[in-house]
Amino acid sequence: MPQIASPQNQYDLAIAGGGLAGGLVALALAELRPEVNIALIEAETQFGGNHIWSFFESDVAPEHQWLVEPLISRQWDSYDVHFPKYSRSLNNGYRSIESENLDRRLRDKLPAIALKTGQKAEQVSPGLVKLDDGGEISATAVLDVRGGGDLSALEFGWQKFHGQMLRLKEPHGLDRPVIMDATVEQIDGYRFVYCLPFSDREIFVEDTYYSDDNALDIATAQKRIAEYAAMRGWEIVEIIREESGQLPVIYGGDFPAFWEKNAGVDARAGARAALIQPITSYSLPMAVKTAIMIAEMPSITQQTLDKILRDLAIAHWKNGKFYRLLCAFMFLGAEPEKRYKTLEHTYAKNEKLLARFYAGKSTRWDHVNLLTGRPPIAVSRAIPLLLKYK
């Protein structure tokens, strides 16, 4: 059992931000290092907010699956994609986690004194978290996972979405997810519909856009989800839940400047350290890797945590260069209504290549393969982007 934290609000580790990244760090420590006294600080009343996080089976190393398996709401052995030129089924497992599961697991695994909801971390510095109500939490080390922070030094577009969990009158007929249905009308950039069949009559349907701005008209998205359901012949009985989001899709920028603009501590994770998949903005794979890395540290001090996480963020940025180039192709190399062609081109490739692509483990041969064939954008636009973002 985790030990009770010592008095005077003193902890071994204070985690500023109780979303996915912060929650997974807390769970990994509770399992592997139960002697570490944790303060998990979240501004909202529930850890994880209101989200459904998804990931491909190949995104998480087999030896790390234990961390996420208790959180999974639904899993499938394969998934589909639909583009104007073709449809395809791929045999890579897909997993989805509802944020309620993260909240429940944290409350099961950590003592109440470690869980600080309704307390917003206003400022972080080595050894100290200042709360917006004037309170303070001191710790041997502080970890900052409060979200993206100041992104002004980076170049990016937006992935924005609104999703609804629908209960239908009759079975929907899907036995696996549709990760991208890009056969819908292309509006406001690359648009696709995303479907997760949670049961035969319950399905999560999300209207998603890769856009130049983060403006999201929820009423319009709700209308388009209803139209999509009607087109599929689905009669909606009830809307069980809804969620919206706007995520940066980073294709360039000055990473050292980004780091300096978000002062506080170098111990950062999640979007705060740009530890996201550049193409999809999926954050779970790197959140798992970070959590395991922290839990396996022999000694958690501010100095060691700062170094290991800054090094991780720098390495991830360098390794993401090719993926950011593809993002630049999508956002800068094509007219908005033609952006879908970049992923249509990508999804025509080998299944194993695609699994490595999403896991951020593409080989040099994968890079060559992804750039071969009829290009998804005009060569006259591709060459300047290659020169700038290579």
C-alpha positions in Angstrom: 0.0 0.0 0.0 1.2 3.6 -0.7 2.5 5.3 2.4 0.8 8.3 3.8 2.5 11.6 2.9 4.4 13.4 5.6 2.9 16.5 7.2 3.4 20.2 6.3 2.3 19.6 2.7 5.8 18.1 1.9 6.0 15.4 -0.8 8.6 13.5 -2.7 7.0 14.4 -6.0 4.4 17.0 -6.9 2.7 16.5 -10.3 1.1 19.7 -11.6 -1.7 18.5 -13.8 -4.0 15.5 -13.4 -4.7 14.7 -17.0 -3.5 11.6 -18.9 0.2 12.2 -18.6 0.2 13.2 -14.9 -2.2 10.4 -14.1 -0.1 7.7 -15.7 3.0 8.9 -13.9 1.1 8.6 -10.6 -0.1 5.1 -11.4 3.3 3.9 -12.5 4.8 5.2 -9.3 2.0 3.7 -7.2 2.8 0.3 -8.7 6.6 0.3 -9.0 7.6 2.8 -6.3 4.8 2.8 -3.6 7.2 4.4 -1.1 7.2 7.7 -3.1 4.8 10.2 -1.6 3.0 11.9 -4.5 0.8 15.0 -4.8 -1.3 14.9 -8.0 -2.8 18.4 -8.5 -5.7 18.9 -10.8 -7.8 22.0 -11.3 -11.0 20.1 -12.1 -13.0 17.8 -9.8 -12.2 14.7 -11.9 -8.8 13.5 -13.0 -8.5 13.2 -16.8 -11.4 15.6 -17.6 -13.9 14.4 -20.2 -12.1 12.5 -22.8 -11.8 9.3 -24.8 -8.1 8.5 -25.5 -7.3 5.9 -28.1 -4.1 4.2 -29.3 -2.9 1.5 -31.5 -1.7 -1.8 -29.9 1.7 -1.3 -31.5 2.1 2.1 -29.9 2.9 0.7 -26.5 5.7 -1.7 -25.8 4.4 -5.2 -24.7 6.3 -4.9 -21.4 4.5 -1.6 -20.6 1.0 -2.8 -21.4 0.2 -3.4 -17.7 0.0 0.3 -17.1 -2.9 0.9 -19.5 -4.7 -2.4 -19.5 -6.8 -1.7 -16.4 -8.0 1.6 -18.0 -9.2 0.2 -21.3 -12.9 0.5 -22.0 -13.0 -1.3 -25.3 -10.5 -3.0 -27.7 -10.6 -4.3 -31.2 -8.3 -6.4 -33.3 -8.5 -4.3 -36.4 -9.8 -1.0 -37.9 -11.0 0.5 -41.1 -10.2 3.6 -43.1 -12.2 5.1 -46.0 -10.8 7.6 -48.6 -12.2 8.8 -51.9 -9.9 6.4 -53.8 -10.2 3.3 -51.6 -11.3 1.7 -48.3 -9.1 -0.6 -46.3 -9.1 -2.8 -43.2 -5.9 -3.1 -41.2 -4.9 -5.7 -38.6 -3.4 -3.6 -35.9 -5.3 -3.7 -32.6 -6.9 -0.5 -31.4 -7.7 0.5 -27.8 -9.9 3.2 -26.2 -9.8 4.6 -22.7 -12.6 6.7 -21.1 -11.4 9.3 -18.7 -13.7 8.0 -16.0 -11.5 4.9 -15.9 -8.4 7.0 -15.2 -10.1 8.9 -12.4 -11.4 5.6 -10.8 -8.1 3.9 -11.0 -6.2 6.8 -9.4 -8.7 6.8 -6.5 -8.2 3.1 -6.1 -4.5 3.1 -6.2 -3.4 6.2 -4.4 -4.2 7.5 -0.9 -6.7 10.4 -0.6 -4.0 12.8 0.7 -2.2 12.4 -2.7 -5.2 13.4 -4.8 -5.7 17.1 -4.9 -8.7 17.9 -7.2 -10.2 21.4 -7.5 -6.7 22.9 -6.9 -5.2 24.7 -9.9 -1.4 24.8 -10.1 -0.8 28.5 -11.0 3.0 28.5 -10.9 5.7 25.8 -10.6 9.3 26.1 -9.6 11.9 23.7 -8.3 10.5 22.2 -5.1 7.3 24.3 -5.0 3.9 24.5 -6.6 1.8 27.6 -6.0 -1.9 27.2 -6.2 -4.4 29.8 -7.5 -6.0 30.1 -4.1 -2.7 31.1 -2.5 -1.8 27.7 -1.1 1.5 26.0 -1.7 2.7 22.4 -2.1 6.4 21.7 -1.5 8.2 18.6 -2.8 11.6 17.3 -3.4 10.8 17.4 -7.1 8.1 19.0 -9.2 6.8 17.7 -12.6 4.9 20.1 -14.9 2.2 18.4 -17.1 -0.3 21.3 -17.3 -0.9 21.2 -21.0 0.7 22.9 -24.0 1.6 26.3 -22.5 3.0 29.0 -24.8 3.3 27.6 -28.3 4.2 30.9 -30.0 7.7 29.7 -31.0 6.3 26.7 -32.9 4.6 26.4 -36.3 1.4 24.4 -36.3 -2.1 23.8 -37.5 -5.0 22.4 -35.5 -6.7 19.1 -35.1 -10.1 20.1 -33.7 -13.1 17.8 -33.1 -16.4 17.3 -31.5 -17.6 13.8 -30.6 -20.8 12.2 -29.3 -21.5 8.8 -27.8 -24.8 7.8 -29.5 -27.3 5.2 -28.4 -29.1 3.9 -31.5 -32.5 2.3 -32.0 -31.0 -0.6 -34.0 -27.5 -2.1 -34.2 -25.1 0.0 -36.2 -23.5 -3.0 -37.9 -19.8 -2.0 -37.3 -17.6 -4.6 -35.6 -14.4 -2.5 -35.5 -13.5 1.2 -35.5 -13.5 3.5 -38.5 -10.4 5.6 -37.7 -10.9 7.9 -40.7 -13.9 8.2 -43.0 -12.6 10.9 -45.4 -15.4 10.3 -47.9 -17.4 13.0 -46.3 -17.5 16.6 -47.6 -14.1 18.3 -47.2 -14.8 21.4 -45.2 -12.4 23.7 -43.2 -9.3 21.7 -44.2 -9.0 17.9 -44.0 -12.2 16.6 -42.5 -13.0 13.0 -41.5 -15.5 11.2 -39.3 -14.2 8.8 -36.6 -16.4 5.9 -35.3 -15.8 3.7 -32.2 -18.4 0.9 -31.7 -18.6 0.4 -28.0 -21.5 -2.0 -28.2 -23.9 -3.1 -30.9 -26.1 0.0 -30.3 -23.6 2.4 -28.7 -21.1 4.2 -31.0 -18.9 7.2 -30.5 -18.9 9.4 -33.6 -16.5 12.3 -33.9 -16.4 15.1 -36.5 -12.7 16.0 -36.9 -10.8 18.7 -38.9 -7.2 19.4 -39.6 -7.6 23.2 -39.9 -5.6 26.4 -40.0 -7.4 27.8 -36.9 -8.9 26.3 -33.7 -12.3 27.8 -34.1 -14.8 25.0 -33.5 -18.6 25.5 -34.1 -20.0 22.8 -31.8 -23.6 23.3 -33.1 -22.4 22.8 -36.7 -20.4 19.7 -35.6 -23.4 18.2 -33.8 -25.5 18.8 -37.0 -22.9 17.1 -39.1 -22.7 14.1 -36.8 -26.5 13.8 -37.0 -26.3 14.0 -40.8 -23.6 11.3 -40.9 -25.7 9.0 -38.6 -28.7 9.5 -40.9 -26.6 8.7 -44.0 -25.5 5.5 -42.3 -29.1 4.7 -41.5 -28.7 5.0 -37.8 -31.6 6.3 -35.7 -30.3 8.1 -32.6 -32.2 7.4 -29.4 -30.0 9.2 -27.0 -26.7 11.2 -26.8 -24.9 9.7 -23.8 -21.8 11.9 -23.7 -20.1 14.7 -25.7 -16.5 16.0 -25.9 -14.6 18.6 -27.8 -11.0 19.4 -28.3 -8.4 21.5 -30.2 -4.9 20.0 -30.4 -1.9 21.6 -32.1 -0.4 19.7 -35.1 3.2 20.8 -35.0 5.2 21.0 -38.3 8.0 23.3 -37.4 9.4 26.0 -35.2 12.2 26.8 -32.7 12.2 24.1 -30.1 14.7 25.8 -27.7 12.7 29.0 -27.8 9.5 27.0 -27.1 11.3 25.5 -24.1 12.5 28.8 -22.8 9.1 30.5 -23.2 7.6 27.9 -20.8 9.8 28.7 -17.8 9.4 26.9 -14.4 11.1 23.5 -14.3 12.7 21.4 -17.0 10.8 18.3 -15.7 7.9 18.5 -18.1 5.8 15.8 -19.8 2.8 15.5 -22.1 2.0 18.5 -24.4 4.0 20.7 -22.1 7.1 19.1 -23.5 5.7 18.6 -27.0 5.7 14.8 -26.3 2.9 14.1 -28.8 2.8 12.2 -32.1 3.3 14.9 -34.7 0.8 13.6 -37.2 -2.1 12.5 -35.0 -1.4 14.5 -31.8 -1.9 11.2 -29.9 -0.3 11.7 -26.5 -0.8 8.3 -24.8 2.2 6.4 -26.2 4.7 9.0 -25.0 2.8 9.4 -21.7 3.3 5.7 -21.0 7.0 5.8 -21.9 7.5 8.9 -19.7 5.6 7.4 -16.8 7.7 4.1 -16.9 10.9 6.1 -17.2 10.1 8.2 -14.1 9.0 5.2 -12.1 12.3 3.3 -12.9 14.5 6.2 -11.8 16.7 5.1 -8.9 16.3 8.5 -7.2 13.8 11.2 -8.0 15.3 14.6 -7.4 14.6 17.9 -9.2 18.0 17.8 -10.8 17.7 14.2 -12.1 14.1 14.6 -13.2 14.9 17.9 -15.0 17.7 16.3 -17.0 16.0 13.0 -17.9 12.8 14.7 -19.1 14.5 17.6 -21.0 16.7 15.0 -22.8 13.6 13.0 -23.6 11.8 16.0 -25.1 14.9 17.0 -27.2 15.3 13.5 -28.5 11.5 13.3 -29.3 11.7 16.6 -31.2 14.7 15.4 -33.2 13.1 12.0 -34.0 9.9 13.7 -35.1 11.5 15.6 -38.0 10.2 13.4 -40.7 6.6 13.4 -39.3 6.6 17.1 -39.1 7.6 17.3 -42.7 4.5 15.3 -43.6 2.5 17.7 -41.5 4.0 20.6 -43.5 3.0 18.8 -46.7 -0.5 18.6 -45.4 -1.0 22.1 -44.1 1.3 24.1 -46.4 1.6 21.9 -49.5 -2.1 21.5 -50.5 -5.2 23.5 -50.7 -7.4 22.8 -47.6 -9.9 20.7 -49.5 -7.0 18.5 -50.9 -5.2 17.9 -47.5 -6.8 14.4 -47.2 -4.5 13.2 -50.0 -1.5 13.2 -47.8 -3.0 10.5 -45.5 -4.7 8.8 -48.4 -1.2 8.4 -49.9 0.2 7.2 -46.5 -2.6 4.6 -45.8 -1.9 2.9 -49.2 1.4 1.6 -47.7 2.3 -1.7 -46.0 0.5 -2.5 -42.7 3.7 -3.0 -40.7 5.1 0.3 -42.0 1.9 2.0 -40.9 2.2 0.5 -37.4 5.7 1.8 -37.1 4.6 5.2 -38.5 2.0 5.7 -35.8 4.3 4.4 -33.1 7.0 7.0 -34.2 9.4 4.2 -35.1 9.6 4.6 -38.8 12.9 3.4 -40.4 14.8 5.3 -43.1 13.4 2.9 -45.6 9.9 3.7 -44.4 10.7 7.4 -45.0 11.8 6.6 -48.6 8.7 4.4 -49.1 6.3 7.1 -47.8 7.8 9.7 -50.2 7.6 7.4 -53.3 4.8 7.0 -55.7 2.6 9.7 -57.1 3.1 12.6 -54.7 0.0 13.8 -52.8 1.0 17.5 -53.4 2.5 19.3 -56.4 6.3 18.9 -56.8 6.6 22.7 -57.1 5.2 23.0 -53.6 6.9 19.9 -52.1 10.5 20.9 -52.9 10.5 24.2 -51.0 9.0 22.4 -48.0 11.6 19.6 -48.2 14.3 22.2 -48.2 12.8 24.1 -45.2 11.7 21.2 -43.0 14.0 18.4 -43.9 
